[in-house]
Amino acid sequence: MNEMAGEMNPKSNIYPWIIVALLCVVGCLNYLDRTMITTMRGSILQSIPMTDAQFGLLTSLFLWVYGLLSPLAGFLADRFNRSRVIIGSLFVWSIVTWFTAHATTFEELLWTRALMGISEACYIPAALALITDYHRGSTRSLATGIHMGGIMIGQSLGFIGGWLAEDRTWNFAFNIFGGIGMVYSLVLLFTLRDKKEGVQEKIVLTNLPVISFKNAIKDLFKNRSYLLAMGFWGLGGMVSWMVVGWLPTYYKEHFNLSQTMSGMYATGYFHTASLLGVLTGGYLADRWSRSFPRGRIMVPVIGLVVAAPGIFIASSTTILAVAVVCFMIYAFTRTFLDANMMPILCMIVDPRYRATGYGVLNMISCIIGGLGLYAAGALRDAEINLERMFQVAAVTLLVCAGLLYFVRPGKENESI
């Protein structure tokens, strides 16, 4: 019993990794709860008739609300207790997930998606900030990468919703995962703690003023490196959303595959490579940063430079195996940036504004990503094929790499 108490003590050596493990589960639930509705379209339409435009609006509304509220959600994590923001976010979105199972009209479903966007927006900035509070120096990127891996597992498990909807009813999946989330939030209530010697204590010791949302935004937007981060993260998000959203269609049309095989190549192989990529990118950045201060920046730069020809070749070949391998290379190296984005923020922004800064980046990624998805559809209507769009995406990745290369850490913040 004493050993267990020691492990859960925020001052113990193993507790920072317990934090990562606990949040991996939350990250998995975060993406599973939001994405599984897309895998049960047929079952939902049998129960609640709606047009394709209305069904698409269910996801679009979530994305818009989620993105627009991300900066404010990040500020809450900077201003108040990070662990309580995480627990509250999980508990509320789990209740919303459970309520989704009891929706009987399109309007009720739409309201639940909006409420889910509000509650889930509070999670990612707070979680990443809490992880970087506990992991400093040689473990920061790997810890962040492992958490991103939990998120990717949640994405890849979205098919469970469709399976449960087919085997039972579409309501069943939302009831189950809503209940799991509510129970797990109670577990976190007794296990998740903020780091006592963290940023808030640093503010008290240095007599810095308590942060305000206005001052946080003002400080971030006058930071040249942060403006560059907004550029490469936004453009990178646009490429990611477009590739993930249209890759199944590309496989189906370009190689004349069935819907099942297209989905397998576009998700099974792709997300496996992405999962390995965030872990590898985090590990390499931690190792290199020991001897080279810009190691956390250069690892994702190299990753983007490798990802660009990967997607270009994949979209130009007529050989299926080459396309699959090259898209896997893109998925593997592109995610080096995902593993290191928060550690990079720790190098370039005031420690008081880390979660707010990530929230703003999240908003930009969602808005530009949504526009990218829409633009790709509009270009297809104009008879511009996906091959050309993916080739433009490859060039965009090189632009991202260039913007990231010119990011320069300011005053030393990483040890905080």
Number of C-alpha atoms within 10 A of each C-alpha: 5 7 8 8 10 14 16 20 16 20 14 11 13 13 19 23 17 16 24 24 16 16 26 23 17 27 24 22 26 25 20 23 25 21 19 24 24 17 17 22 16 15 17 21 15 10 13 13 13 13 10 10 8 14 19 12 14 20 18 15 18 22 23 17 21 27 25 20 20 31 26 18 28 30 28 20 28 28 17 12 16 26 22 17 22 26 22 20 24 28 23 20 29 30 20 23 27 24 17 24 19 15 16 12 12 18 12 13 19 20 17 23 27 20 20 27 25 24 26 27 29 30 28 26 30 29 26 23 28 28 24 24 22 24 22 17 15 16 18 25 34 24 30 28 29 24 28 26 26 23 24 21 22 24 22 20 18 22 18 15 25 23 16 17 23 13 10 12 18 27 21 17 25 26 18 15 19 25 16 15 25 20 14 17 21 14 13 19 14 9 16 23 18 16 19 12 12 15 19 18 12 14 15 11 9 8 9 11 8 11 14 14 17 9 12 19 16 11 15 20 14 10 15 15 23 22 16 19 23 23 19 25 23 22 21 26 22 24 24 20 19 24 24 16 15 16 21 21 19 20 23 18 14 16 14 12 17 13 13 11 14 20 17 14 22 24 17 12 16 22 21 17 21 25 21 18 27 31 24 22 26 29 25 18 28 25 17 16 18 13 9 12 13 18 19 29 25 20 24 28 24 17 23 29 21 20 24 26 20 24 28 23 19 24 24 14 14 12 11 15 11 16 22 20 19 22 26 25 23 27 28 26 28 29 29 32 29 24 31 28 22 23 29 24 23 28 25 23 22 21 24 22 27 29 32 27 31 25 29 24 26 25 23 23 25 23 19 20 22 19 15 21 19 13 14 20 17 12 13 13 10 9 9 13 15 22 18 13 19 25 18 15 22 25 16 19 27 21 19 23 24 16 19 24 17 13 19 16 19 14 10 13 14 20 12 19
